[in-house]
Amino acid sequence: MKEITYRPIGIIHSPFKTRVGTPIQPIGGIDVNAEVEIFAEYVEGLQDLMGFSHIILIYHCHLCKAYKLRVKPFLDDVAHGVFATRAPARPNQIGISVVRLIRIDNKTLYVNDIDIIDQTPLLDIKPFVPDFDFRNEVKIGWLEEKSGNAFKTIADGRFND
């Protein structure tokens, strides 16, 4: 298969300057403000986005240089397959976060509930649509008794290369 190349459409500006201390999920960044700067050539694509309360940011975890197929995620001390986690040390360092869209001013999106490190390259934006994104009867595997801890857990540096 050919190599796939993506170019950023913008840059995420957040108060989190290092991996250590950053929330591990958006639920841990409730009411934390951030700005998403969209590059000029993509601003037209923001039309009608303000009608959505939440958006999905798809980004490149630019500080992760290597990956592991088995990782100890932040919410456990047991190793799991990387694809059964949301760990950033992945073969393709792609991250996703559902954030609250507050307002759009020209090329800047003002968002809340952020868990993304400052200067992270933005790859794409999608609207969050409950009818599309919600599922009934969901199982969450090894996270069954641990997911409630995500709101208070912060990154501890375990994925520093």
C-alpha positions in Angstrom: 0.0 0.0 0.0 1.2 3.5 -0.7 2.1 5.9 2.0 -0.7 8.3 3.0 0.2 11.9 3.6 -2.0 14.4 5.5 -1.4 18.2 5.8 -2.7 20.1 8.8 -5.7 22.4 8.3 -4.9 24.4 11.4 -3.2 24.5 14.8 -4.6 23.9 18.3 -3.7 26.5 20.9 -4.3 25.3 24.5 -3.0 26.0 28.0 -1.3 22.6 28.1 2.3 23.1 27.2 3.7 19.6 28.0 2.4 16.1 28.0 2.7 15.7 31.8 -0.3 17.2 33.4 -2.6 17.3 30.4 -6.0 15.7 30.8 -6.2 12.3 29.2 -9.7 12.8 27.8 -11.9 15.9 27.1 -14.0 15.1 30.2 -10.9 15.9 32.3 -10.6 19.3 30.6 -14.2 20.5 31.3 -14.4 24.3 31.0 -10.8 24.6 29.9 -10.7 27.1 27.0 -8.6 26.7 23.8 -8.5 28.2 20.4 -8.3 26.4 17.1 -6.6 28.4 14.4 -7.7 27.4 10.9 -5.3 28.1 8.1 -6.7 30.8 5.6 -7.2 28.3 2.7 -9.6 26.3 4.8 -11.7 29.0 6.4 -14.5 28.7 3.9 -15.1 25.1 5.1 -16.2 26.5 8.5 -19.5 27.7 7.0 -22.5 26.4 9.0 -20.3 24.8 11.7 -21.6 27.3 14.4 -24.9 25.6 14.4 -23.3 22.7 16.3 -22.7 22.7 20.0 -19.9 20.1 19.8 -17.3 19.2 17.3 -14.8 16.3 16.8 -11.2 17.5 16.4 -9.0 15.0 14.6 -5.3 15.8 15.1 -1.8 14.6 14.9 -0.2 13.7 18.2 3.0 15.4 17.1 5.0 14.8 20.3 4.8 11.0 19.9 7.6 9.7 17.8 7.4 6.0 18.4 4.6 3.5 19.0 4.1 0.4 21.0 1.6 -2.4 20.2 1.1 -3.1 23.9 0.8 -0.2 26.3 -0.1 0.6 29.9 -2.8 3.2 29.5 -3.4 6.0 31.9 -6.3 4.3 33.6 -4.7 0.9 34.2 -1.4 -0.6 35.3 -1.8 -3.6 33.1 -0.6 -3.7 29.5 -3.3 -3.8 26.7 -3.1 -3.9 23.0 -2.8 -0.3 21.8 -6.0 -0.7 19.7 -7.9 -1.4 22.9 -6.8 1.9 24.3 -6.8 5.6 23.5 -3.0 5.9 24.1 -1.3 8.4 21.9 1.7 6.1 21.1 0.0 4.5 18.0 1.3 3.4 14.6 -0.5 6.5 13.2 -0.4 9.1 15.9 -4.0 10.3 15.3 -6.0 11.7 18.1 -9.7 12.6 18.4 -11.5 14.7 20.9 -15.1 15.8 21.2 -15.1 19.5 22.4 -17.7 22.1 23.0 -17.8 24.8 20.3 -18.3 28.2 21.9 -17.9 30.6 18.9 -16.2 31.2 15.6 -14.4 34.4 14.9 -13.1 34.5 11.3 -10.4 31.8 11.3 -10.5 31.0 15.0 -12.7 28.4 16.8 -13.1 29.0 20.5 -13.7 25.7 22.2 -14.0 24.3 25.7 -13.4 20.8 27.3 -10.0 20.4 25.8 -7.4 17.6 26.4 -5.0 18.6 23.6 -1.4 19.9 23.9 -0.6 23.3 22.7 0.6 23.6 19.1 -0.9 20.3 18.0 -1.6 20.1 14.3 -5.2 19.8 13.4 -6.1 17.4 10.6 -9.9 17.7 10.4 -13.1 18.8 12.0 -16.4 17.0 12.0 -19.7 17.9 13.7 -20.7 15.8 16.6 -24.2 14.5 15.9 -25.8 12.4 18.7 -28.0 10.4 16.3 -24.9 9.4 14.4 -22.4 9.0 17.2 -24.4 7.5 20.1 -24.9 3.7 20.4 -27.1 1.7 22.7 -25.9 -1.4 24.6 -22.2 -0.5 24.5 -19.5 -2.6 26.0 -16.3 -1.0 27.1 -14.0 -4.0 27.8 -11.3 -3.6 30.3 -12.4 0.0 31.0 -15.7 -1.2 32.6 -14.7 -0.2 36.1 -12.1 2.4 35.2 -13.7 4.9 32.8 -15.2 7.0 35.6 -11.6 8.0 36.6 -10.9 9.8 33.3 -12.3 13.1 34.5 -9.6 13.4 37.2 -6.7 11.6 35.6 -3.9 13.6 34.0 -1.0 12.5 31.8 2.0 11.3 33.8 4.6 11.1 31.1 4.4 7.4 30.4 4.2 8.0 26.6 7.2 10.3 26.5 9.6 9.0 23.9 
